Amino acid sequence: MNRKFLLLLSLFIVAIGITGIFSNNGDDKNSPIGNLVEFNKEKEVSIVLAQSTRTLSSGSILAKGDYALKKIIVPESSELVKSDVSKIENINHHLLRSNVLAESYITHEMLVSPESNEFSRLILKKGEVIYKLEIKQQEEYLLNTLSIDDLLSFQLRALETDQRKGTKNGISINTNEMNDRKKQSYSLTEIIPDMRIIRVNKYSTSELSEINNNNQKTKDGLAGYIEVVISTDELDLIHIAEKAGDIFLIPSVKPRDQKYKSKNLHDILPKLHTIRELRG
């Protein structure tokens, strides 16, 4: 009798234990500990980081070689989220507000858009101004090939004086007012070597229609404009040169292999000079 009772009691205890185990497993999902694990599984976000490849100084304009982009996934609370630049479509040509050490992250707060007024203000040093160069349709290639931080050379083509009459070699006559073609000697002179470009704007079709209709008096239609940084002294040179001959804007390469020298037709085509002398 005692053995049967003990056996039944043992089976009863085992059954209670098994029932408890299964019930605890079901309760764990709704327990405070289970909820805590689910709560701590933080949302993740995708960000884009721009890491500098070298030390950059304040006022620099970013180029492709100045940084490397990488896309990563991090928790929403990560400190790296503050360095995310994914909201900016392209950080090229943006200006830096502060210095950046090599291999440091470039943050959104450090960047100034080239389209903003702040960009124009920060780019200028003492004694500098922003000058707007209107680009005609025959010079449209400049708008298609140049970009921010490129360099532009301001050159003047004019007629030289006749040395045989005792005058000094120099620019003296506007090319548009000369009818005698026999003794003309054109000179191409660089007035400003390296004008730094800060904005390139090509007019849309609607803008072109409105602008060219308003400027029917001008011989050539406009295609857009380029804004450059020059000194106040260079501004004076531009005002003088504009009345002295024909202006040419030439893309400039830096650094230059050699110092620029003024060119004239006789330097380029010396045989032509000899033929003209023989003809009298």
Order of alpha helices (4+ residues) and beta strands (2+ residues): alpha-alpha-beta-beta-beta-beta-alpha-beta-alpha-beta-beta-beta-alpha-beta-alpha-beta-beta-alpha-alpha
